[in-house]
């Protein structure tokens, strides 16, 4: 949601001065009820959503509800120097290429989803399902050294040949990368090293987002884990790749948030930039890890949802902010944007937003998130689905009137912005519950009210409006002062200011 005219008050960047106001952060509205579940025998891992041609589309990491550790221990996928598929060694065995696949769903309203019958991938003896990609192509392409995927990002590349318009990026590896954790398989080190050398991020293409090239292209090494997400940075005309960087401290590995940027989806910097470190709240990575994160454009800046996890289980989504020329920083630990549901809910174990920016739906934002319940030690009982959560448009944080301060000092609250350039004909406030007390003035660089734009000239402002238009008695709009830089002064006696658009 890139909009250079929209300025949030999630931090002090646009605030020159404030009186009688305190910043309040707001969590997402969650009902903890899944809106999308997987086909029989599988559950949803990570997902990615897109509004495409008026329809909501979802691609998700579909995980088989099987005990893959027991299958590995039984030698279903080989022992010693042998690799392959030996289903006779374990009842109900499935090939490694189908432990993780990509499922697809679509919706007209973004809340009621269907899993269309695509007829592309055979699962449990039938192609009557919504599965559209598995590891069979990569397994053939890389002689069995790449068979399984994790994470999923699907983007539209408007600069690409139409036959390759859609790009899907995943982490790929083989289950054999982890055979040293399974006793009795006796893998030669040389074979083990070959599996690890193929562990990376790969890309494939499609004309329609349904039928994908079975061959995948290596685009980036797996620097710090099996996470990955790709989003479009409209503000800077580039792509963003979120992943986990190498810790680089010599104190062992723990998960951190990293970022790469590139104009080309096939060409990325060798190393990720580590954007945040695990500080005191995280007990320096020992209490919480930064499991992953999803950055996106919003207004004239960038925001992100950072996943705080315990033992690889993301349980909180924390709001982060970034301004040009500054480092990413966490805005509030005290009020998580997203959190696991109550015990017994379908999302009481893991929550993580899908790899996409939120969607604007009327006066609200809609986030999709992956929610799971159940222990990883009991995969047959684990649940995973897609959930929806909502927030007031721009409503991540607001400057809220402190009523006790107003009672003590008998003065209205006030917010004065830094210099902002006028780029629109109208000034809009995202404001709520001010009791018709809000008034706005425009000030020049000497902090003098511009003629006709003073507090006494301001007409009543909408009571609870995400884009309340500000008018003055003799100044119907801002058309005559477009291009000028000025301060905005807002006075009010109650309520919350979330953003200004000018």
Secondary structure as the mmCIF struct_conf table of DSSP 4:
data_model
#
loop_
_struct_conf.conf_type_id
_struct_conf.id
_struct_conf.beg_label_comp_id
_struct_conf.beg_label_asym_id
_struct_conf.beg_label_seq_id
_struct_conf.end_label_comp_id
_struct_conf.end_label_asym_id
_struct_conf.end_label_seq_id
STRN STRN1 UNK A 2 UNK A 2
TURN_TY1_P TURN_TY1_P1 UNK A 4 UNK A 5
STRN STRN2 UNK A 6 UNK A 8
BEND BEND1 UNK A 10 UNK A 12
TURN_TY1_P TURN_TY1_P2 UNK A 13 UNK A 14
STRN STRN3 UNK A 15 UNK A 19
BEND BEND2 UNK A 20 UNK A 20
STRN STRN4 UNK A 21 UNK A 25
STRN STRN5 UNK A 29 UNK A 36
TURN_TY1_P TURN_TY1_P3 UNK A 40 UNK A 41
STRN STRN6 UNK A 42 UNK A 52
TURN_TY1_P TURN_TY1_P4 UNK A 53 UNK A 54
STRN STRN7 UNK A 55 UNK A 64
BEND BEND3 UNK A 66 UNK A 66
HELX_RH_AL_P HELX_RH_AL_P1 UNK A 68 UNK A 73
TURN_TY1_P TURN_TY1_P5 UNK A 74 UNK A 77
BEND BEND4 UNK A 79 UNK A 79
TURN_TY1_P TURN_TY1_P6 UNK A 80 UNK A 81
BEND BEND5 UNK A 84 UNK A 84
HELX_RH_3T_P HELX_RH_3T_P1 UNK A 87 UNK A 89
BEND BEND6 UNK A 90 UNK A 90
TURN_TY1_P TURN_TY1_P7 UNK A 91 UNK A 92
HELX_RH_3T_P HELX_RH_3T_P2 UNK A 96 UNK A 98
BEND BEND7 UNK A 99 UNK A 99
STRN STRN8 UNK A 100 UNK A 107
BEND BEND8 UNK A 108 UNK A 112
STRN STRN9 UNK A 113 UNK A 114
BEND BEND9 UNK A 121 UNK A 121
STRN STRN10 UNK A 123 UNK A 123
TURN_TY1_P TURN_TY1_P8 UNK A 124 UNK A 125
STRN STRN11 UNK A 126 UNK A 126
BEND BEND10 UNK A 129 UNK A 130
STRN STRN12 UNK A 131 UNK A 133
BEND BEND11 UNK A 135 UNK A 135
HELX_RH_AL_P HELX_RH_AL_P2 UNK A 136 UNK A 141
TURN_TY1_P TURN_TY1_P9 UNK A 142 UNK A 144
BEND BEND12 UNK A 145 UNK A 145
STRN STRN13 UNK A 148 UNK A 156
TURN_TY1_P TURN_TY1_P10 UNK A 158 UNK A 159
BEND BEND13 UNK A 160 UNK A 160
HELX_RH_3T_P HELX_RH_3T_P3 UNK A 162 UNK A 164
STRN STRN14 UNK A 166 UNK A 173
HELX_RH_3T_P HELX_RH_3T_P4 UNK A 175 UNK A 181
BEND BEND14 UNK A 182 UNK A 182
TURN_TY1_P TURN_TY1_P11 UNK A 183 UNK A 184
HELX_RH_AL_P HELX_RH_AL_P3 UNK A 189 UNK A 197
TURN_TY1_P TURN_TY1_P12 UNK A 198 UNK A 198
STRN STRN15 UNK A 200 UNK A 206
BEND BEND15 UNK A 207 UNK A 211
STRN STRN16 UNK A 212 UNK A 212
BEND BEND16 UNK A 214 UNK A 214
STRN STRN17 UNK A 217 UNK A 221
BEND BEND17 UNK A 224 UNK A 226
STRN STRN18 UNK A 229 UNK A 233
TURN_TY1_P TURN_TY1_P13 UNK A 234 UNK A 237
STRN STRN19 UNK A 238 UNK A 243
BEND BEND18 UNK A 249 UNK A 251
STRN STRN20 UNK A 258 UNK A 262
BEND BEND19 UNK A 263 UNK A 263
STRN STRN21 UNK A 264 UNK A 264
TURN_TY1_P TURN_TY1_P14 UNK A 265 UNK A 266
STRN STRN22 UNK A 267 UNK A 267
BEND BEND20 UNK A 270 UNK A 271
HELX_LH_PP_P HELX_LH_PP_P1 UNK A 272 UNK A 272
STRN STRN23 UNK A 273 UNK A 274
TURN_TY1_P TURN_TY1_P15 UNK A 280 UNK A 286
BEND BEND21 UNK A 287 UNK A 287
STRN STRN24 UNK A 289 UNK A 298
STRN STRN25 UNK A 299 UNK A 299
TURN_TY1_P TURN_TY1_P16 UNK A 300 UNK A 300
STRN STRN26 UNK A 301 UNK A 310
TURN_TY1_P TURN_TY1_P17 UNK A 311 UNK A 312
STRN STRN27 UNK A 313 UNK A 322
TURN_TY1_P TURN_TY1_P18 UNK A 324 UNK A 325
BEND BEND22 UNK A 326 UNK A 326
STRN STRN28 UNK A 329 UNK A 330
BEND BEND23 UNK A 333 UNK A 335
BEND BEND24 UNK A 337 UNK A 337
STRN STRN29 UNK A 338 UNK A 339
HELX_LH_PP_P HELX_LH_PP_P2 UNK A 340 UNK A 341
BEND BEND25 UNK A 342 UNK A 342
TURN_TY1_P TURN_TY1_P19 UNK A 343 UNK A 344
BEND BEND26 UNK A 345 UNK A 345
TURN_TY1_P TURN_TY1_P20 UNK A 346 UNK A 347
BEND BEND27 UNK A 348 UNK A 349
STRN STRN30 UNK A 350 UNK A 353
BEND BEND28 UNK A 355 UNK A 356
STRN STRN31 UNK A 359 UNK A 361
TURN_TY1_P TURN_TY1_P21 UNK A 362 UNK A 363
STRN STRN32 UNK A 364 UNK A 373
BEND BEND29 UNK A 374 UNK A 374
TURN_TY1_P TURN_TY1_P22 UNK A 376 UNK A 377
HELX_RH_3T_P HELX_RH_3T_P5 UNK A 379 UNK A 381
STRN STRN33 UNK A 383 UNK A 392
TURN_TY1_P TURN_TY1_P23 UNK A 393 UNK A 396
STRN STRN34 UNK A 397 UNK A 401
HELX_RH_AL_P HELX_RH_AL_P4 UNK A 403 UNK A 409
STRN STRN35 UNK A 413 UNK A 417
STRN STRN36 UNK A 420 UNK A 421
BEND BEND30 UNK A 424 UNK A 426
STRN STRN37 UNK A 427 UNK A 432
TURN_TY1_P TURN_TY1_P24 UNK A 435 UNK A 436
STRN STRN38 UNK A 439 UNK A 443
TURN_TY1_P TURN_TY1_P25 UNK A 445 UNK A 446
BEND BEND31 UNK A 447 UNK A 447
HELX_LH_PP_P HELX_LH_PP_P3 UNK A 448 UNK A 448
STRN STRN39 UNK A 449 UNK A 449
HELX_LH_PP_P HELX_LH_PP_P4 UNK A 450 UNK A 450
TURN_TY1_P TURN_TY1_P26 UNK A 451 UNK A 452
BEND BEND32 UNK A 454 UNK A 454
HELX_RH_3T_P HELX_RH_3T_P6 UNK A 455 UNK A 457
STRN STRN40 UNK A 458 UNK A 458
HELX_LH_PP_P HELX_LH_PP_P5 UNK A 459 UNK A 460
BEND BEND33 UNK A 463 UNK A 464
STRN STRN41 UNK A 465 UNK A 470
STRN STRN42 UNK A 472 UNK A 472
TURN_TY1_P TURN_TY1_P27 UNK A 473 UNK A 474
STRN STRN43 UNK A 475 UNK A 475
BEND BEND34 UNK A 478 UNK A 478
HELX_RH_3T_P HELX_RH_3T_P7 UNK A 479 UNK A 481
TURN_TY1_P TURN_TY1_P28 UNK A 482 UNK A 483
STRN STRN44 UNK A 485 UNK A 492
BEND BEND35 UNK A 493 UNK A 495
STRN STRN45 UNK A 496 UNK A 501
#
